[in-house]
Amino acid sequence: MSGELLRAEGIGKRFGGFVALEGITVSFAAGQLTSIIGPNGAGKSTFFNILSGALTPTSGKLHFRGRELNGLPQHRFVHQGISRSYQITNIFPDLSVHENVRVAAQALTVSYDIWRNRARLTELNARADAALDAVGLLGKRAELAKFLSHGQQRALEIAIALVSEPELLLLDEPTAGMGPEETKDMVALLERLADKRTVLLVEHKMKMVLGLSRRVVVLHHGRLLADGAPDEIRSNPEVRRVYLGQSEGYG
Amino acid sequence: MTSPSSGEAVAKSSPGGLGWLLEQRVLLSIAVLAVLPWLLPSQALAVNVLIYGVVVMGYNLLFGYTGLLSFGQAAFFGAGAYFTGIAIGRYGVPWFAAVPIAVGLSTCLAAAIGIVSTRTRGIYFSMVTLALAQLVYYVALQASSFTGGENGLRGFTVDRISLFGLQVNFLDPVNKYYVLMIFAALAMWFQSRILNSPFGAVIEAIRENEQRARACGYDVERSKLIVFMLSGAISSLGGCMLALHLSIVPLDILHYQTSGMIVMMVLLGGARSFFGPFVGAASFLILEDVISLWTPHWQIFVGAIFVLFVLFLPKGIWGTLLDVLGIGKARQ
């Protein structure tokens, strides 16, 4: 295991009187796939939104590569090396598949240039196509994103996040709403991704998570319930009680 | 890997063919505008199409391409006209200097309104722009020593201008049209440049999905402010043209009805299409001319036609035409 990439220290989040997260302290090392699981309402999405800058924590601190992220606006997170995908497909529907990824690649280099011809930024094309190739969508590059199948849109979602070459890739339920065939393709894709980079995964499909991850973090009622290798999680009685028992048979 | 291609607005066909010609949207638009006075029933109408076309084109950048529905574009149209008139009439600034000064000041106004309004979203954005534009209207109404108040701004007339040493009689409608067309051409070239630029890709992304654009690493708020200012600058140039054309500035052009008219024009012609604003301005003004011949209540009919367009032709006249001809995506 290589060095620590991201450290969350006592992260808490309140919405009015509702405590969504409390005292989450966890750190993630570079170069492995970690999954965050937990029943509905456990605070997974909130935690994810905090890690990607969409929400600011009400307490606690985030350190990424030794740098504190608190107070950084969301759009700067990608520039720091943290990129995410969304649980509900979140793409640019009326742009072509290629343009979807290309515009994401452009964000890291040039935003406010109103003068140059963007067609001249040819290195963006190559980067976009490489990201599309990585998720197996290169053949669809000219199609409008809204005409892709659900599974392909999920893959595009990942390509958009991937093209920034993030050091930390946050994936929010990449197999949400997918059938078994599409899920199989996605798992293969996740395995390929986890080979090369640090991935944090929120996922509901338990079998898949335990098979894929090197480490699993379990949230429950906004608190950290367990943290360990898949085998430890599987045999942890607390986890079995709140979560696994209900879905182990078929999940 | 396939050969790298470009963003949406970029040539995909080989140079020399019909496709290449269709890519030259600025040249094509200028060519159409050059013969416009002979296509339309009157030259006065042609000048108005030119002026409103530029105003609506600026608005199209904000509404069509970025997806921000402002109800206050009249503020910049009016500001361009008033600043031009005041600069010429009150401070004796030559006309060719008055225009860039007026555009500059209007862009500052757009920055001020934009800083407040682009922090809001959806219907709130529309309402804030409407309210702030009305504020500009009342300032113009009250500051009558500067603006002429209700009577409009008078007392500046550009009758004779020298273009590169050539004396041109600006009262001649044909001369006037072609001088103003230079401004329109500049505006079109500028707008086309913006749309083809990397920033053009950013505003597309914001229109398509603001949340994702932010997650991709774009400062959405700042980008919206910039596009608001660019849009105001282009629309204000239309105001400058109006002031030069009429030699008066009617207070009405700051009224919210003007903002509404701009919205109608862009939807009639085709939001998100390059030449649509001119088509929209022409259709609106022709409808107004024709229907007001036989009834003073022409607005009822124009309104009905507008509703039909929103329901059945959401891409407007020009956008639909391009779709039918199959060149919609390539050129818009």
HADDOCK unambig.tbl for C-alpha pairs under 7 A between the chains (distance, minus, plus):
assign (segid A and resid 74 and name CA) (segid B and resid 214 and name CA) 6.94 0.50 0.50
assign (segid A and resid 74 and name CA) (segid B and resid 215 and name CA) 6.73 0.50 0.50
assign (segid A and resid 75 and name CA) (segid B and resid 214 and name CA) 5.12 0.50 0.50
assign (segid A and resid 75 and name CA) (segid B and resid 215 and name CA) 5.66 0.50 0.50
assign (segid A and resid 75 and name CA) (segid B and resid 216 and name CA) 6.83 0.50 0.50
assign (segid A and resid 75 and name CA) (segid B and resid 217 and name CA) 4.14 0.50 0.50
assign (segid A and resid 75 and name CA) (segid B and resid 218 and name CA) 5.55 0.50 0.50
assign (segid A and resid 75 and name CA) (segid B and resid 219 and name CA) 5.86 0.50 0.50
assign (segid A and resid 76 and name CA) (segid B and resid 217 and name CA) 5.93 0.50 0.50
assign (segid A and resid 78 and name CA) (segid B and resid 216 and name CA) 6.50 0.50 0.50
assign (segid A and resid 78 and name CA) (segid B and resid 217 and name CA) 5.37 0.50 0.50
assign (segid A and resid 79 and name CA) (segid B and resid 217 and name CA) 6.61 0.50 0.50
assign (segid A and resid 90 and name CA) (segid B and resid 212 and name CA) 6.42 0.50 0.50
assign (segid A and resid 91 and name CA) (segid B and resid 209 and name CA) 6.91 0.50 0.50
assign (segid A and resid 91 and name CA) (segid B and resid 212 and name CA) 6.73 0.50 0.50
assign (segid A and resid 92 and name CA) (segid B and resid 205 and name CA) 6.60 0.50 0.50
assign (segid A and resid 92 and name CA) (segid B and resid 208 and name CA) 5.12 0.50 0.50
assign (segid A and resid 92 and name CA) (segid B and resid 209 and name CA) 5.73 0.50 0.50
assign (segid A and resid 93 and name CA) (segid B and resid 208 and name CA) 6.60 0.50 0.50
assign (segid A and resid 94 and name CA) (segid B and resid 208 and name CA) 6.75 0.50 0.50
assign (segid A and resid 99 and name CA) (segid B and resid 7 and name CA) 6.24 0.50 0.50
assign (segid A and resid 103 and name CA) (segid B and resid 201 and name CA) 6.42 0.50 0.50
assign (segid A and resid 104 and name CA) (segid B and resid 216 and name CA) 5.33 0.50 0.50
assign (segid A and resid 107 and name CA) (segid B and resid 216 and name CA) 6.37 0.50 0.50
assign (segid A and resid 107 and name CA) (segid B and resid 217 and name CA) 5.48 0.50 0.50
assign (segid A and resid 107 and name CA) (segid B and resid 218 and name CA) 5.86 0.50 0.50
assign (segid A and resid 108 and name CA) (segid B and resid 217 and name CA) 6.87 0.50 0.50
assign (segid A and resid 110 and name CA) (segid B and resid 198 and name CA) 6.84 0.50 0.50
assign (segid A and resid 111 and name CA) (segid B and resid 198 and name CA) 6.44 0.50 0.50
assign (segid A and resid 111 and name CA) (segid B and resid 199 and name CA) 5.61 0.50 0.50
assign (segid A and resid 111 and name CA) (segid B and resid 202 and name CA) 6.70 0.50 0.50
assign (segid A and resid 112 and name CA) (segid B and resid 199 and name CA) 5.12 0.50 0.50
assign (segid A and resid 113 and name CA) (segid B and resid 197 and name CA) 6.55 0.50 0.50
assign (segid A and resid 113 and name CA) (segid B and resid 198 and name CA) 5.81 0.50 0.50
assign (segid A and resid 113 and name CA) (segid B and resid 199 and name CA) 5.44 0.50 0.50
assign (segid A and resid 114 and name CA) (segid B and resid 193 and name CA) 6.93 0.50 0.50
assign (segid A and resid 114 and name CA) (segid B and resid 194 and name CA) 4.94 0.50 0.50
assign (segid A and resid 114 and name CA) (segid B and resid 197 and name CA) 5.05 0.50 0.50
assign (segid A and resid 114 and name CA) (segid B and resid 198 and name CA) 6.44 0.50 0.50
assign (segid A and resid 114 and name CA) (segid B and resid 199 and name CA) 5.29 0.50 0.50
assign (segid A and resid 115 and name CA) (segid B and resid 193 and name CA) 6.18 0.50 0.50
assign (segid A and resid 115 and name CA) (segid B and resid 194 and name CA) 6.46 0.50 0.50
assign (segid A and resid 115 and name CA) (segid B and resid 197 and name CA) 5.72 0.50 0.50
assign (segid A and resid 116 and name CA) (segid B and resid 197 and name CA) 5.32 0.50 0.50
assign (segid A and resid 117 and name CA) (segid B and resid 196 and name CA) 5.48 0.50 0.50
assign (segid A and resid 117 and name CA) (segid B and resid 197 and name CA) 4.75 0.50 0.50
assign (segid A and resid 117 and name CA) (segid B and resid 198 and name CA) 6.92 0.50 0.50
assign (segid A and resid 118 and name CA) (segid B and resid 7 and name CA) 6.96 0.50 0.50
assign (segid A and resid 118 and name CA) (segid B and resid 196 and name CA) 6.00 0.50 0.50
assign (segid A and resid 118 and name CA) (segid B and resid 197 and name CA) 4.80 0.50 0.50
assign (segid A and resid 118 and name CA) (segid B and resid 198 and name CA) 4.79 0.50 0.50
assign (segid A and resid 119 and name CA) (segid B and resid 6 and name CA) 4.90 0.50 0.50
assign (segid A and resid 119 and name CA) (segid B and resid 7 and name CA) 6.02 0.50 0.50
assign (segid A and resid 119 and name CA) (segid B and resid 10 and name CA) 6.45 0.50 0.50
assign (segid A and resid 125 and name CA) (segid B and resid 4 and name CA) 5.69 0.50 0.50
assign (segid A and resid 125 and name CA) (segid B and resid 5 and name CA) 6.83 0.50 0.50
assign (segid A and resid 126 and name CA) (segid B and resid 4 and name CA) 6.63 0.50 0.50
